[in-house]
Amino acid sequence: MKNLRIVAFVLVACALFLGGCRTAPIQNIELAPIAYTSEKHHSMDEVKKAIIRGGYDRGWQMSDVAPGHLVATLNLRSHQAVVDITYTPENYSINYKDSTNLKHKGNMIHSNYNAWIKNLANSINLELSRLN
């Protein structure tokens, strides 16, 4: 009977440990520079359109909130991630806003979230590079 309790305790402890392994600190993108290959600087509208195209390529729904501010939402299965994207002609930032079913607690979130943000930034950078 005592061995059964020990085995049950170890199994519960392992399940809790493994469940927690899928979280990571939230990684925001802060002031990512927008590169220029020419003397021409991009307008706010050009940057906004490039960010929107980059988001759509990854399945993000973009809402124009104010000049220099978009809110992007990604819905995957039962998960939802919402981020604020602020931008100028020189840089942009992606910051966590809200989520559903992503184990968000404090500064921790499901590790897939950070991969989605990295992919979003890569797509945005690709679209911005096409402006040159």
C-alpha positions as CSV (number, residue, x, y, z in Angstrom):
1,M,0.0,0.0,0.0
2,K,2.9,2.4,0.9
3,N,4.5,1.7,-2.5
4,L,1.3,2.4,-4.3
5,R,1.1,5.9,-2.6
6,I,4.7,6.6,-3.6
7,V,4.1,5.6,-7.2
8,A,1.0,7.7,-7.3
9,F,2.9,10.7,-5.8
10,V,5.7,10.3,-8.3
11,L,3.3,10.1,-11.3
12,V,1.4,13.2,-10.1
13,A,4.7,15.1,-9.6
14,C,5.9,14.1,-13.1
15,A,2.6,15.2,-14.7
16,L,2.8,18.6,-13.0
17,F,6.5,19.0,-14.0
18,L,5.9,18.1,-17.6
19,G,2.8,20.3,-17.8
20,G,4.8,23.3,-16.7
21,C,7.6,22.6,-19.2
22,R,5.5,24.0,-22.0
23,T,5.6,27.5,-20.7
24,A,8.2,30.2,-21.2
25,P,8.7,33.9,-20.5
26,I,6.7,36.1,-22.8
27,Q,9.1,37.5,-25.5
28,N,8.0,40.8,-26.9
29,I,9.6,42.5,-29.9
30,E,10.8,45.9,-28.9
31,L,11.7,48.6,-31.5
32,A,12.7,46.3,-34.3
33,P,14.4,48.5,-36.8
34,I,13.0,49.0,-40.3
35,A,16.0,48.7,-42.7
36,Y,16.3,51.0,-45.7
37,T,18.4,50.1,-48.8
38,S,18.0,53.5,-50.3
39,E,17.7,57.2,-49.3
40,K,13.9,56.9,-49.5
41,H,12.2,56.6,-46.1
42,H,8.8,54.7,-45.9
43,S,5.6,56.4,-45.0
44,M,3.5,55.4,-42.1
45,D,0.9,54.0,-44.5
46,E,3.5,51.9,-46.4
47,V,4.8,50.4,-43.1
48,K,1.2,49.7,-41.9
49,K,0.3,47.9,-45.1
50,A,3.5,45.8,-44.9
51,I,2.8,44.8,-41.3
52,I,-0.8,43.9,-42.2
53,R,0.4,41.8,-45.2
54,G,2.9,40.1,-43.0
55,G,0.3,39.3,-40.4
56,Y,-2.2,38.0,-42.9
57,D,0.4,35.7,-44.3
58,R,0.6,34.0,-40.9
59,G,-3.2,33.9,-40.2
60,W,-3.3,37.0,-38.0
61,Q,-6.4,39.2,-38.1
62,M,-5.3,42.9,-38.0
63,S,-7.4,45.8,-36.7
64,D,-6.3,49.4,-37.2
65,V,-6.8,51.1,-33.8
66,A,-5.0,54.4,-34.3
67,P,-2.2,55.9,-36.3
68,G,0.8,53.8,-35.6
69,H,-1.1,51.2,-33.7
70,L,-2.6,47.8,-34.8
71,V,-4.1,45.0,-32.8
72,A,-3.4,41.6,-34.2
73,T,-5.4,38.4,-33.2
74,L,-4.4,34.8,-34.0
75,N,-7.0,32.0,-33.5
76,L,-5.6,28.5,-33.6
77,R,-7.9,25.6,-32.5
78,S,-9.1,26.6,-29.0
79,H,-6.1,29.1,-28.5
80,Q,-6.1,32.8,-29.1
81,A,-3.3,35.3,-28.9
82,V,-3.8,39.1,-29.1
83,V,-0.9,41.5,-29.5
84,D,-0.4,45.3,-29.8
85,I,1.7,46.3,-32.8
86,T,3.0,49.9,-32.7
87,Y,5.1,51.3,-35.5
88,T,6.8,54.3,-37.0
89,P,8.7,54.6,-40.3
90,E,11.8,53.7,-38.4
91,N,10.8,50.7,-36.2
92,Y,8.0,48.5,-34.9
93,S,7.1,46.6,-31.7
94,I,5.0,43.6,-30.9
95,N,3.7,43.4,-27.3
96,Y,1.5,40.8,-25.6
97,K,-2.0,42.1,-24.9
98,D,-4.2,39.1,-24.1
99,S,-4.7,35.3,-24.7
100,T,-7.0,32.4,-24.2
101,N,-6.0,28.9,-23.4
102,L,-2.3,29.7,-23.5
103,K,-1.4,29.1,-19.8
104,H,-0.7,32.8,-19.3
105,K,0.3,33.6,-15.7
106,G,2.4,36.6,-14.9
107,N,5.2,36.8,-17.5
108,M,4.8,33.1,-18.5
109,I,2.9,31.7,-21.4
110,H,2.7,28.6,-23.5
111,S,5.9,28.3,-25.4
112,N,4.1,28.1,-28.8
113,Y,3.2,31.8,-28.3
114,N,6.8,32.9,-28.6
115,A,7.2,30.8,-31.8
116,W,4.0,32.5,-33.3
117,I,5.4,36.0,-32.4
118,K,8.8,35.1,-34.0
119,N,7.0,33.9,-37.2
120,L,4.9,37.1,-37.2
121,A,8.0,39.3,-36.9
122,N,9.8,37.3,-39.7
123,S,6.8,37.7,-42.0
124,I,6.6,41.5,-41.2
125,N,10.3,41.8,-41.9
126,L,9.9,40.1,-45.2
127,E,7.1,42.4,-46.3
128,L,9.1,45.5,-45.1
129,S,12.1,44.4,-47.1
130,R,9.9,44.3,-50.2
131,L,9.3,48.1,-49.8
132,N,12.9,48.9,-50.8
